[in-house]
Amino acid sequence: MEPWLFLAAILATSIVAGAIGAILGLGGGIVLVPILTMFYGINLRDAMGASIISVIATSSGAAAAYLRTGLSNIRIG
């Protein structure tokens, strides 16, 4: 499979997994990791690593948004 076609397939799969995860109230990784391993032949460790990186990125973005709007009360010290 050509690299651009592989990236397009992964992007489409990620969007569908995210939509399913949002509808069901689950993380997208619970849908995406099995698809990456079974259908795309990606190593399980690599799929889990990609999932945790996306969780860290989205959690950091959400935390920054909550801090910026003042919805979280963090006391340091």
KOLNU-100425 format. One record per atom (N, C-alpha, C, O, CB): residue in one letter; x negated, z negated, y; atom name. Coordinates in pm, 1 decimal. Glycine has a CB too. Example, Ala and Ser with C-alpha at 12.3 -4.5 7.8 and 13.67 -1.06 7.14 Angstrom:
BEGIN
<rest: A&east: -1319.0&up: -780.0&north: -569.0&atom: N>
<rest: A&east: -1230.0&up: -780.0&north: -450.0&atom: CA>
<rest: A&east: -1320.0&up: -780.0&north: -330.0&atom: C>
<rest: A&east: -1423.6&up: -846.5&north: -331.9&atom: O>
<rest: A&east: -1130.8&up: -904.6&north: -447.3&atom: CB>
<rest: S&east: -1285.0&up: -708.0&north: -225.0&atom: N>
<rest: S&east: -1367.0&up: -714.0&north: -106.0&atom: CA>
<rest: S&east: -1290.0&up: -787.0&north: 3.0&atom: C>
<rest: S&east: -1340.9&up: -803.9&north: 113.8&atom: O>
<rest: S&east: -1408.4&up: -572.5&north: -59.8&atom: CB>
! end
This chain:
BEGIN
<rest: M&east: -85.0&up: 0.0&north: -117.5&atom: N>
<rest: M&east: 0.0&up: 0.0&north: 0.0&atom: CA>
<rest: M&east: -89.7&up: 0.0&north: 123.8&atom: C>
<rest: M&east: -189.3&up: -72.1&north: 129.7&atom: O>
<rest: M&east: 96.8&up: -122.8&north: -0.2&atom: CB>
<rest: E&east: -53.9&up: 79.7&north: 219.8&atom: N>
<rest: E&east: -132.3&up: 87.8&north: 342.3&atom: CA>
<rest: E&east: -116.9&up: -39.7&north: 423.9&atom: C>
<rest: E&east: -12.2&up: -104.3&north: 418.5&atom: O>
<rest: E&east: -90.4&up: 209.8&north: 425.2&atom: CB>
<rest: P&east: -220.2&up: -76.5&north: 499.6&atom: N>
<rest: P&east: -215.5&up: -203.7&north: 573.8&atom: CA>
<rest: P&east: -99.2&up: -214.0&north: 672.1&atom: C>
<rest: P&east: -37.0&up: -319.7&north: 681.7&atom: O>
<rest: P&east: -344.2&up: -222.7&north: 648.7&atom: CB>
<rest: W&east: -68.5&up: -107.7&north: 744.6&atom: N>
<rest: W&east: 40.4&up: -116.1&north: 842.0&atom: CA>
<rest: W&east: 175.3&up: -129.8&north: 772.6&atom: C>
<rest: W&east: 265.0&up: -196.7&north: 823.9&atom: O>
<rest: W&east: 40.6&up: 7.1&north: 932.9&atom: CB>
<rest: L&east: 190.2&up: -67.4&north: 657.1&atom: N>
<rest: L&east: 314.4&up: -78.9&north: 581.5&atom: CA>
<rest: L&east: 328.7&up: -219.5&north: 522.6&atom: C>
<rest: L&east: 438.1&up: -275.8&north: 519.2&atom: O>
<rest: L&east: 319.3&up: 26.8&north: 469.7&atom: CB>
<rest: F&east: 216.7&up: -274.7&north: 476.6&atom: N>
<rest: F&east: 217.0&up: -411.1&north: 424.0&atom: CA>
<rest: F&east: 254.8&up: -510.5&north: 534.0&atom: C>
<rest: F&east: 334.8&up: -601.2&north: 511.1&atom: O>
<rest: F&east: 78.9&up: -446.5&north: 364.6&atom: CB>
<rest: L&east: 197.2&up: -493.5&north: 653.2&atom: N>
<rest: L&east: 230.4&up: -582.7&north: 765.0&atom: CA>
<rest: L&east: 376.9&up: -569.7&north: 805.7&atom: C>
<rest: L&east: 441.4&up: -669.6&north: 837.5&atom: O>
<rest: L&east: 140.5&up: -552.7&north: 885.1&atom: CB>
<rest: A&east: 429.1&up: -448.6&north: 805.1&atom: N>
<rest: A&east: 570.1&up: -428.6&north: 839.0&atom: CA>
<rest: A&east: 660.9&up: -495.0&north: 735.7&atom: C>
<rest: A&east: 762.7&up: -554.4&north: 771.1&atom: O>
<rest: A&east: 602.2&up: -278.5&north: 848.9&atom: CB>
<rest: A&east: 623.8&up: -484.9&north: 608.4&atom: N>
<rest: A&east: 703.8&up: -548.4&north: 503.1&atom: CA>
<rest: A&east: 698.6&up: -700.2&north: 514.3&atom: C>
<rest: A&east: 800.3&up: -767.4&north: 496.7&atom: O>
<rest: A&east: 654.7&up: -504.5&north: 364.6&atom: CB>
<rest: I&east: 581.0&up: -754.5&north: 543.4&atom: N>
<rest: I&east: 567.8&up: -899.6&north: 560.6&atom: CA>
<rest: I&east: 647.4&up: -946.3&north: 682.2&atom: C>
<rest: I&east: 712.1&up: -1050.9&north: 677.2&atom: O>
<rest: I&east: 419.1&up: -939.5&north: 575.5&atom: CB>
<rest: L&east: 643.3&up: -870.3&north: 790.9&atom: N>
<rest: L&east: 719.1&up: -906.1&north: 910.9&atom: CA>
<rest: L&east: 869.0&up: -907.3&north: 882.6&atom: C>
<rest: L&east: 939.2&up: -1000.6&north: 921.4&atom: O>
<rest: L&east: 687.9&up: -808.5&north: 1025.3&atom: CB>
<rest: A&east: 917.4&up: -804.6&north: 815.5&atom: N>
<rest: A&east: 1060.1&up: -798.9&north: 782.6&atom: CA>
<rest: A&east: 1099.6&up: -913.4&north: 690.0&atom: C>
<rest: A&east: 1205.1&up: -974.4&north: 707.5&atom: O>
<rest: A&east: 1094.7&up: -664.2&north: 717.4&atom: CB>
<rest: T&east: 1015.6&up: -942.2&north: 592.3&atom: N>
<rest: T&east: 1043.0&up: -1052.2&north: 500.0&atom: CA>
<rest: T&east: 1044.0&up: -1185.6&north: 573.6&atom: C>
<rest: T&east: 1127.5&up: -1271.6&north: 545.3&atom: O>
<rest: T&east: 939.1&up: -1055.0&north: 387.2&atom: CB>
<rest: S&east: 952.3&up: -1203.1&north: 667.4&atom: N>
<rest: S&east: 945.7&up: -1327.9&north: 743.3&atom: CA>
<rest: S&east: 1069.0&up: -1347.3&north: 830.2&atom: C>
<rest: S&east: 1119.9&up: -1458.7&north: 842.6&atom: O>
<rest: S&east: 820.5&up: -1330.4&north: 829.9&atom: CB>
<rest: I&east: 1116.6&up: -1240.3&north: 889.7&atom: N>
<rest: I&east: 1237.0&up: -1249.8&north: 972.8&atom: CA>
<rest: I&east: 1357.8&up: -1287.4&north: 887.7&atom: C>
<rest: I&east: 1437.9&up: -1372.4&north: 926.7&atom: O>
<rest: I&east: 1263.0&up: -1116.5&north: 1046.3&atom: CB>
<rest: V&east: 1370.5&up: -1224.5&north: 772.5&atom: N>
<rest: V&east: 1482.2&up: -1256.5&north: 682.4&atom: CA>
<rest: V&east: 1470.4&up: -1399.9&north: 631.5&atom: C>
<rest: V&east: 1570.3&up: -1471.6&north: 625.8&atom: O>
<rest: V&east: 1486.3&up: -1157.8&north: 563.3&atom: CB>
<rest: A&east: 1350.0&up: -1442.4&north: 594.5&atom: N>
<rest: A&east: 1330.2&up: -1579.3&north: 545.8&atom: CA>
<rest: A&east: 1361.1&up: -1680.5&north: 655.4&atom: C>
<rest: A&east: 1420.9&up: -1784.7&north: 628.3&atom: O>
<rest: A&east: 1186.1&up: -1598.5&north: 495.2&atom: CB>
<rest: G&east: 1321.4&up: -1651.4&north: 777.7&atom: N>
<rest: G&east: 1352.4&up: -1740.3&north: 889.2&atom: CA>
<rest: G&east: 1501.3&up: -1749.3&north: 915.6&atom: C>
<rest: G&east: 1553.2&up: -1857.0&north: 945.0&atom: O>
<rest: G&east: 1281.7&up: -1694.1&north: 1013.7&atom: CB>
<rest: A&east: 1570.6&up: -1636.4&north: 905.2&atom: N>
<rest: A&east: 1715.7&up: -1636.7&north: 925.9&atom: CA>
<rest: A&east: 1786.6&up: -1716.2&north: 816.5&atom: C>
<rest: A&east: 1877.3&up: -1794.5&north: 844.5&atom: O>
<rest: A&east: 1769.6&up: -1492.6&north: 929.7&atom: CB>
<rest: I&east: 1744.7&up: -1695.8&north: 692.7&atom: N>
<rest: I&east: 1804.8&up: -1771.7&north: 581.9&atom: CA>
<rest: I&east: 1775.9&up: -1920.5&north: 598.1&atom: C>
<rest: I&east: 1863.6&up: -2004.2&north: 576.8&atom: O>
<rest: I&east: 1751.5&up: -1721.4&north: 445.3&atom: CB>
<rest: G&east: 1653.0&up: -1952.7&north: 635.8&atom: N>
<rest: G&east: 1617.4&up: -2092.5&north: 657.3&atom: CA>
<rest: G&east: 1697.2&up: -2155.1&north: 770.0&atom: C>
<rest: G&east: 1737.7&up: -2271.0&north: 760.2&atom: O>
<rest: G&east: 1470.1&up: -2104.8&north: 686.5&atom: CB>
<rest: A&east: 1720.3&up: -2079.9&north: 877.2&atom: N>
<rest: A&east: 1797.8&up: -2132.7&north: 989.4&atom: CA>
<rest: A&east: 1944.5&up: -2151.8&north: 952.7&atom: C>
<rest: A&east: 2006.8&up: -2250.0&north: 993.1&atom: O>
<rest: A&east: 1786.2&up: -2039.9&north: 1109.4&atom: CB>
<rest: I&east: 1998.5&up: -2059.2&north: 877.2&atom: N>
<rest: I&east: 2138.9&up: -2070.4&north: 836.9&atom: CA>
<rest: I&east: 2159.9&up: -2189.6&north: 744.0&atom: C>
<rest: I&east: 2258.8&up: -2261.8&north: 756.2&atom: O>
<rest: I&east: 2185.5&up: -1941.2&north: 768.2&atom: CB>
<rest: L&east: 2067.2&up: -2209.9&north: 651.7&atom: N>
<rest: L&east: 2081.1&up: -2317.4&north: 553.8&atom: CA>
<rest: L&east: 2025.3&up: -2451.0&north: 602.3&atom: C>
<rest: L&east: 2043.8&up: -2553.3&north: 536.4&atom: O>
<rest: L&east: 2012.6&up: -2278.3&north: 426.1&atom: CB>
<rest: G&east: 1957.5&up: -2450.8&north: 716.0&atom: N>
<rest: G&east: 1899.7&up: -2574.3&north: 767.5&atom: CA>
<rest: G&east: 1771.2&up: -2612.8&north: 696.6&atom: C>
<rest: G&east: 1734.1&up: -2730.1&north: 694.1&atom: O>
<rest: G&east: 1998.9&up: -2686.0&north: 755.5&atom: CB>
<rest: L&east: 1704.0&up: -2516.1&north: 639.8&atom: N>
<rest: L&east: 1578.3&up: -2538.7&north: 569.3&atom: CA>
<rest: L&east: 1465.2&up: -2475.6&north: 648.5&atom: C>
<rest: L&east: 1488.4&up: -2397.8&north: 741.0&atom: O>
<rest: L&east: 1583.5&up: -2481.3&north: 425.4&atom: CB>
<rest: G&east: 1344.6&up: -2509.1&north: 611.8&atom: N>
<rest: G&east: 1231.1&up: -2440.3&north: 670.3&atom: CA>
<rest: G&east: 1218.8&up: -2302.0&north: 608.3&atom: C>
<rest: G&east: 1257.2&up: -2281.8&north: 493.1&atom: O>
<rest: G&east: 1101.2&up: -2521.3&north: 650.4&atom: CB>
<rest: G&east: 1165.9&up: -2207.4&north: 683.2&atom: N>
<rest: G&east: 1149.5&up: -2072.4&north: 631.1&atom: CA>
<rest: G&east: 1049.0&up: -2064.7&north: 518.1&atom: C>
<rest: G&east: 1054.1&up: -1972.4&north: 436.8&atom: O>
<rest: G&east: 1108.0&up: -1980.2&north: 740.9&atom: CB>
<rest: G&east: 956.5&up: -2161.5&north: 511.8&atom: N>
<rest: G&east: 854.0&up: -2161.6&north: 408.1&atom: CA>
<rest: G&east: 909.2&up: -2178.5&north: 268.3&atom: C>
<rest: G&east: 850.3&up: -2130.1&north: 171.7&atom: O>
<rest: G&east: 755.9&up: -2269.3&north: 435.0&atom: CB>
<rest: I&east: 1022.0&up: -2247.0&north: 256.6&atom: N>
<rest: I&east: 1081.0&up: -2267.7&north: 124.1&atom: CA>
<rest: I&east: 1133.0&up: -2135.9&north: 66.7&atom: C>
<rest: I&east: 1148.3&up: -2122.7&north: -54.7&atom: O>
<rest: I&east: 1195.0&up: -2371.2&north: 131.6&atom: CB>
<rest: V&east: 1159.6&up: -2040.4&north: 152.2&atom: N>
<rest: V&east: 1202.4&up: -1908.0&north: 108.3&atom: CA>
<rest: V&east: 1083.4&up: -1812.6&north: 104.1&atom: C>
<rest: V&east: 1072.3&up: -1730.4&north: 13.2&atom: O>
<rest: V&east: 1312.3&up: -1852.9&north: 201.2&atom: CB>
<rest: L&east: 994.9&up: -1823.9&north: 202.6&atom: N>
<rest: L&east: 886.8&up: -1727.0&north: 218.6&atom: CA>
<rest: L&east: 776.4&up: -1741.5&north: 114.5&atom: C>
<rest: L&east: 725.9&up: -1640.7&north: 65.0&atom: O>
<rest: L&east: 827.8&up: -1740.0&north: 355.4&atom: CB>
<rest: V&east: 738.0&up: -1862.6&north: 80.3&atom: N>
<rest: V&east: 626.7&up: -1882.4&north: -13.7&atom: CA>
<rest: V&east: 656.7&up: -1821.7&north: -151.1&atom: C>
<rest: V&east: 570.7&up: -1751.9&north: -204.7&atom: O>
<rest: V&east: 596.3&up: -2032.1&north: -28.7&atom: CB>
<rest: P&east: 773.5&up: -1844.4&north: -210.5&atom: N>
<rest: P&east: 800.1&up: -1777.8&north: -339.2&atom: CA>
<rest: P&east: 804.2&up: -1625.6&north: -329.1&atom: C>
<rest: P&east: 760.7&up: -1556.2&north: -421.0&atom: O>
<rest: P&east: 931.1&up: -1827.0&north: -395.8&atom: CB>
<rest: I&east: 856.1&up: -1573.3&north: -218.2&atom: N>
<rest: I&east: 860.3&up: -1427.6&north: -201.8&atom: CA>
<rest: I&east: 719.2&up: -1371.1&north: -191.1&atom: C>
<rest: I&east: 688.4&up: -1268.4&north: -251.5&atom: O>
<rest: I&east: 942.7&up: -1389.1&north: -76.9&atom: CB>
<rest: L&east: 633.2&up: -1438.1&north: -114.3&atom: N>
<rest: L&east: 495.7&up: -1390.5&north: -100.7&atom: CA>
<rest: L&east: 422.4&up: -1390.2&north: -233.8&atom: C>
<rest: L&east: 345.8&up: -1298.3&north: -262.8&atom: O>
<rest: L&east: 420.2&up: -1476.1&north: -0.7&atom: CB>
<rest: T&east: 445.4&up: -1492.1&north: -314.2&atom: N>
<rest: T&east: 372.8&up: -1500.0&north: -441.4&atom: CA>
<rest: T&east: 431.0&up: -1407.7&north: -547.5&atom: C>
<rest: T&east: 355.6&up: -1344.4&north: -621.6&atom: O>
<rest: T&east: 373.5&up: -1642.4&north: -492.5&atom: CB>
<rest: M&east: 562.5&up: -1398.7&north: -556.5&atom: N>
<rest: M&east: 622.8&up: -1319.7&north: -663.8&atom: CA>
<rest: M&east: 626.0&up: -1170.0&north: -634.0&atom: C>
<rest: M&east: 596.2&up: -1089.1&north: -721.9&atom: O>
<rest: M&east: 762.7&up: -1368.2&north: -689.8&atom: CB>
<rest: F&east: 661.6&up: -1132.5&north: -512.3&atom: N>
<rest: F&east: 681.4&up: -991.1&north: -482.7&atom: CA>
<rest: F&east: 559.4&up: -923.3&north: -421.7&atom: C>
<rest: F&east: 537.5&up: -804.2&north: -443.8&atom: O>
<rest: F&east: 797.2&up: -975.6&north: -390.4&atom: CB>
<rest: Y&east: 479.8&up: -997.5&north: -345.3&atom: N>
<rest: Y&east: 363.9&up: -937.1&north: -279.9&atom: CA>
<rest: Y&east: 232.7&up: -968.5&north: -350.8&atom: C>
<rest: Y&east: 128.8&up: -913.1&north: -314.9&atom: O>
<rest: Y&east: 356.0&up: -983.9&north: -137.1&atom: CB>
<rest: G&east: 235.7&up: -1055.3&north: -449.9&atom: N>
<rest: G&east: 116.3&up: -1085.7&north: -527.2&atom: CA>
<rest: G&east: 10.8&up: -1165.0&north: -451.7&atom: C>
<rest: G&east: -107.2&up: -1159.3&north: -486.2&atom: O>
<rest: G&east: 56.5&up: -960.1&north: -575.4&atom: CB>
<rest: I&east: 51.4&up: -1237.8&north: -350.4&atom: N>
<rest: I&east: -42.4&up: -1319.5&north: -273.9&atom: CA>
<rest: I&east: -66.1&up: -1449.7&north: -349.9&atom: C>
<rest: I&east: 26.2&up: -1507.2&north: -407.5&atom: O>
<rest: I&east: 11.5&up: -1347.7&north: -129.4&atom: CB>
<rest: N&east: -190.2&up: -1494.7&north: -349.0&atom: N>
<rest: N&east: -227.3&up: -1618.4&north: -415.8&atom: CA>
<rest: N&east: -142.8&up: -1734.0&north: -361.3&atom: C>
<rest: N&east: -113.5&up: -1738.9&north: -241.8&atom: O>
<rest: N&east: -378.4&up: -1647.4&north: -397.4&atom: CB>
<rest: L&east: -104.0&up: -1826.3&north: -448.5&atom: N>
<rest: L&east: -18.0&up: -1937.1&north: -409.0&atom: CA>
<rest: L&east: -82.4&up: -2022.9&north: -300.7&atom: C>
<rest: L&east: -14.6&up: -2065.9&north: -207.4&atom: O>
<rest: L&east: 15.5&up: -2022.8&north: -529.5&atom: CB>
<rest: R&east: -211.3&up: -2047.8&north: -312.2&atom: N>
<rest: R&east: -279.5&up: -2129.0&north: -210.4&atom: CA>
<rest: R&east: -278.2&up: -2060.5&north: -74.3&atom: C>
<rest: R&east: -261.5&up: -2126.5&north: 28.2&atom: O>
<rest: R&east: -424.0&up: -2157.4&north: -252.7&atom: CB>
<rest: D&east: -295.6&up: -1929.9&north: -72.7&atom: N>
<rest: D&east: -292.3&up: -1856.7&north: 54.0&atom: CA>
<rest: D&east: -152.2&up: -1858.2&north: 114.4&atom: C>
<rest: D&east: -136.9&up: -1871.7&north: 235.8&atom: O>
<rest: D&east: -339.3&up: -1712.1&north: 33.4&atom: CB>
<rest: A&east: -50.6&up: -1844.5&north: 30.5&atom: N>
<rest: A&east: 87.5&up: -1847.9&north: 79.5&atom: CA>
<rest: A&east: 122.1&up: -1985.6&north: 135.8&atom: C>
<rest: A&east: 187.5&up: -1996.1&north: 239.5&atom: O>
<rest: A&east: 185.5&up: -1810.7&north: -33.2&atom: CB>
<rest: M&east: 78.1&up: -2090.9&north: 67.2&atom: N>
<rest: M&east: 103.7&up: -2226.0&north: 118.0&atom: CA>
<rest: M&east: 26.8&up: -2251.2&north: 247.0&atom: C>
<rest: M&east: 77.2&up: -2317.6&north: 337.6&atom: O>
<rest: M&east: 65.7&up: -2331.0&north: 12.8&atom: CB>
<rest: G&east: -94.4&up: -2198.7&north: 255.5&atom: N>
<rest: G&east: -172.7&up: -2212.9&north: 378.1&atom: CA>
<rest: G&east: -107.2&up: -2142.8&north: 495.5&atom: C>
<rest: G&east: -104.5&up: -2196.6&north: 606.2&atom: O>
<rest: G&east: -312.3&up: -2158.6&north: 357.7&atom: CB>
<rest: A&east: -54.7&up: -2024.0&north: 472.8&atom: N>
<rest: A&east: 15.5&up: -1952.0&north: 579.0&atom: CA>
<rest: A&east: 140.1&up: -2027.8&north: 621.7&atom: C>
<rest: A&east: 173.9&up: -2030.5&north: 740.1&atom: O>
<rest: A&east: 52.8&up: -1810.5&north: 533.1&atom: CB>
<rest: S&east: 207.9&up: -2088.8&north: 526.7&atom: N>
<rest: S&east: 328.0&up: -2165.2&north: 558.2&atom: CA>
<rest: S&east: 295.1&up: -2288.1&north: 642.5&atom: C>
<rest: S&east: 364.7&up: -2316.4&north: 740.0&atom: O>
<rest: S&east: 399.0&up: -2207.2&north: 429.9&atom: CB>
<rest: I&east: 190.6&up: -2360.8&north: 606.3&atom: N>
<rest: I&east: 157.8&up: -2482.1&north: 681.5&atom: CA>
<rest: I&east: 106.2&up: -2449.1&north: 821.1&atom: C>
<rest: I&east: 129.3&up: -2525.0&north: 915.2&atom: O>
<rest: I&east: 54.0&up: -2564.7&north: 605.9&atom: CB>
<rest: I&east: 36.6&up: -2337.0&north: 835.3&atom: N>
<rest: I&east: -8.0&up: -2296.2&north: 968.8&atom: CA>
<rest: I&east: 111.9&up: -2264.2&north: 1057.5&atom: C>
<rest: I&east: 112.7&up: -2299.0&north: 1175.5&atom: O>
<rest: I&east: -101.9&up: -2173.9&north: 959.8&atom: CB>
<rest: S&east: 212.5&up: -2198.5&north: 1001.9&atom: N>
<rest: S&east: 331.1&up: -2168.3&north: 1081.9&atom: CA>
<rest: S&east: 408.5&up: -2295.2&north: 1116.5&atom: C>
<rest: S&east: 466.3&up: -2304.6&north: 1224.8&atom: O>
<rest: S&east: 421.8&up: -2070.4&north: 1007.2&atom: CB>
<rest: V&east: 410.5&up: -2392.5&north: 1026.2&atom: N>
<rest: V&east: 477.6&up: -2519.7&north: 1054.7&atom: CA>
<rest: V&east: 405.2&up: -2593.5&north: 1167.4&atom: C>
<rest: V&east: 469.2&up: -2648.1&north: 1257.3&atom: O>
<rest: V&east: 483.4&up: -2608.1&north: 927.4&atom: CB>
<rest: I&east: 273.2&up: -2595.0&north: 1162.5&atom: N>
<rest: I&east: 196.2&up: -2661.3&north: 1267.7&atom: CA>
<rest: I&east: 219.4&up: -2593.1&north: 1402.1&atom: C>
<rest: I&east: 235.7&up: -2660.3&north: 1503.9&atom: O>
<rest: I&east: 46.1&up: -2661.4&north: 1233.1&atom: CB>
<rest: A&east: 220.8&up: -2461.1&north: 1402.9&atom: N>
<rest: A&east: 240.2&up: -2387.5&north: 1527.8&atom: CA>
<rest: A&east: 378.5&up: -2412.9&north: 1587.3&atom: C>
<rest: A&east: 390.6&up: -2438.4&north: 1707.1&atom: O>
<rest: A&east: 220.5&up: -2238.1&north: 1504.5&atom: CB>
<rest: T&east: 481.9&up: -2406.1&north: 1505.4&atom: N>
<rest: T&east: 616.8&up: -2426.2&north: 1558.9&atom: CA>
<rest: T&east: 640.5&up: -2571.5&north: 1597.8&atom: C>
<rest: T&east: 709.7&up: -2598.6&north: 1696.0&atom: O>
<rest: T&east: 721.4&up: -2382.2&north: 1456.9&atom: CB>
<rest: S&east: 584.3&up: -2665.0&north: 1522.4&atom: N>
<rest: S&east: 599.7&up: -2806.4&north: 1557.1&atom: CA>
<rest: S&east: 528.3&up: -2839.5&north: 1687.5&atom: C>
<rest: S&east: 579.5&up: -2916.5&north: 1768.7&atom: O>
<rest: S&east: 546.4&up: -2894.9&north: 1444.5&atom: CB>
<rest: S&east: 411.3&up: -2782.1&north: 1707.6&atom: N>
<rest: S&east: 338.0&up: -2805.5&north: 1831.9&atom: CA>
<rest: S&east: 413.2&up: -2748.0&north: 1951.4&atom: C>
<rest: S&east: 419.8&up: -2810.2&north: 2057.4&atom: O>
<rest: S&east: 197.8&up: -2744.5&north: 1823.6&atom: CB>
<rest: G&east: 469.0&up: -2630.1&north: 1933.7&atom: N>
<rest: G&east: 547.3&up: -2569.8&north: 2041.6&atom: CA>
<rest: G&east: 670.8&up: -2651.2&north: 2075.0&atom: C>
<rest: G&east: 704.1&up: -2669.2&north: 2192.2&atom: O>
<rest: G&east: 587.9&up: -2429.1&north: 2004.2&atom: CB>
<rest: A&east: 738.6&up: -2700.2&north: 1972.8&atom: N>
<rest: A&east: 858.0&up: -2781.8&north: 1996.2&atom: CA>
<rest: A&east: 821.5&up: -2914.4&north: 2061.6&atom: C>
<rest: A&east: 892.1&up: -2961.0&north: 2151.0&atom: O>
<rest: A&east: 932.5&up: -2807.0&north: 1864.4&atom: CB>
<rest: A&east: 712.0&up: -2975.4&north: 2017.7&atom: N>
<rest: A&east: 669.2&up: -3102.6&north: 2077.4&atom: CA>
<rest: A&east: 633.6&up: -3084.0&north: 2224.2&atom: C>
<rest: A&east: 667.2&up: -3168.3&north: 2307.4&atom: O>
<rest: A&east: 548.8&up: -3160.6&north: 2001.0&atom: CB>
<rest: A&east: 566.4&up: -2974.9&north: 2256.3&atom: N>
<rest: A&east: 531.7&up: -2948.5&north: 2396.1&atom: CA>
<rest: A&east: 657.0&up: -2929.1&north: 2480.6&atom: C>
<rest: A&east: 663.3&up: -2976.2&north: 2594.1&atom: O>
<rest: A&east: 441.3&up: -2824.8&north: 2406.7&atom: CB>
<rest: A&east: 756.0&up: -2860.4&north: 2426.1&atom: N>
<rest: A&east: 880.3&up: -2839.0&north: 2500.3&atom: CA>
<rest: A&east: 954.3&up: -2970.7&north: 2523.1&atom: C>
<rest: A&east: 1007.5&up: -2993.6&north: 2631.7&atom: O>
<rest: A&east: 970.7&up: -2740.1&north: 2425.5&atom: CB>
<rest: Y&east: 958.2&up: -3056.9&north: 2422.5&atom: N>
<rest: Y&east: 1023.7&up: -3186.8&north: 2438.3&atom: CA>
<rest: Y&east: 950.7&up: -3273.9&north: 2539.7&atom: C>
<rest: Y&east: 1014.3&up: -3343.6&north: 2618.8&atom: O>
<rest: Y&east: 1031.7&up: -3259.0&north: 2303.9&atom: CB>
<rest: L&east: 818.9&up: -3270.6&north: 2538.1&atom: N>
<rest: L&east: 742.8&up: -3348.6&north: 2635.3&atom: CA>
<rest: L&east: 763.2&up: -3296.2&north: 2776.8&atom: C>
<rest: L&east: 775.6&up: -3374.0&north: 2871.3&atom: O>
<rest: L&east: 594.5&up: -3346.9&north: 2600.1&atom: CB>
<rest: R&east: 766.6&up: -3165.6&north: 2790.8&atom: N>
<rest: R&east: 781.8&up: -3104.6&north: 2922.9&atom: CA>
<rest: R&east: 917.7&up: -3137.9&north: 2984.1&atom: C>
<rest: R&east: 926.7&up: -3161.9&north: 3104.5&atom: O>
<rest: R&east: 764.2&up: -2952.8&north: 2913.7&atom: CB>
<rest: T&east: 1022.7&up: -3139.6&north: 2903.4&atom: N>
<rest: T&east: 1156.3&up: -3167.0&north: 2955.8&atom: CA>
<rest: T&east: 1187.4&up: -3316.0&north: 2963.6&atom: C>
<rest: T&east: 1291.4&up: -3355.0&north: 3016.7&atom: O>
<rest: T&east: 1259.7&up: -3098.6&north: 2870.4&atom: CB>
<rest: G&east: 1098.5&up: -3398.8&north: 2911.3&atom: N>
<rest: G&east: 1118.6&up: -3543.1&north: 2919.0&atom: CA>
<rest: G&east: 1212.5&up: -3598.3&north: 2813.8&atom: C>
<rest: G&east: 1262.7&up: -3709.6&north: 2829.2&atom: O>
<rest: G&east: 1170.2&up: -3578.7&north: 3052.8&atom: CB>
<rest: L&east: 1237.6&up: -3524.1&north: 2708.0&atom: N>
<rest: L&east: 1327.3&up: -3571.2&north: 2603.0&atom: CA>
<rest: L&east: 1259.7&up: -3668.7&north: 2507.1&atom: C>
<rest: L&east: 1326.9&up: -3735.1&north: 2428.1&atom: O>
<rest: L&east: 1381.6&up: -3453.6&north: 2525.7&atom: CB>
<rest: S&east: 1128.9&up: -3677.3&north: 2513.7&atom: N>
<rest: S&east: 1058.4&up: -3773.0&north: 2428.9&atom: CA>
<rest: S&east: 989.0&up: -3875.6&north: 2517.2&atom: C>
<rest: S&east: 941.5&up: -3843.8&north: 2626.3&atom: O>
<rest: S&east: 955.9&up: -3701.3&north: 2336.5&atom: CB>
<rest: N&east: 983.8&up: -3997.1&north: 2469.4&atom: N>
<rest: N&east: 923.6&up: -4105.7&north: 2544.6&atom: CA>
<rest: N&east: 800.5&up: -4152.9&north: 2468.2&atom: C>
<rest: N&east: 811.2&up: -4228.6&north: 2371.7&atom: O>
<rest: N&east: 1025.1&up: -4222.7&north: 2567.3&atom: CB>
<rest: I&east: 685.7&up: -4108.2&north: 2511.7&atom: N>
<rest: I&east: 562.0&up: -4146.0&north: 2444.9&atom: CA>
<rest: I&east: 483.1&up: -4236.4&north: 2538.4&atom: C>
<rest: I&east: 450.9&up: -4199.8&north: 2651.5&atom: O>
<rest: I&east: 478.6&up: -4020.5&north: 2404.2&atom: CB>
<rest: R&east: 453.2&up: -4354.2&north: 2488.4&atom: N>
<rest: R&east: 371.3&up: -4447.5&north: 2565.6&atom: CA>
<rest: R&east: 234.8&up: -4455.6&north: 2500.2&atom: C>
<rest: R&east: 222.0&up: -4486.6&north: 2381.8&atom: O>
<rest: R&east: 437.8&up: -4588.9&north: 2574.4&atom: CB>
<rest: I&east: 135.5&up: -4427.7&north: 2578.4&atom: N>
<rest: I&east: -1.3&up: -4434.8&north: 2528.4&atom: CA>
<rest: I&east: -67.0&up: -4556.8&north: 2590.5&atom: C>
<rest: I&east: -70.3&up: -4571.8&north: 2712.7&atom: O>
<rest: I&east: -81.6&up: -4304.2&north: 2561.1&atom: CB>
<rest: G&east: -119.3&up: -4643.7&north: 2505.2&atom: N>
<rest: G&east: -192.2&up: -4760.5&north: 2554.9&atom: CA>
<rest: G&east: -119.2&up: -4882.2&north: 2543.6&atom: C>
<rest: G&east: -169.3&up: -4988.0&north: 2581.9&atom: O>
<rest: G&east: -230.1&up: -4744.6&north: 2690.5&atom: CB>
! end
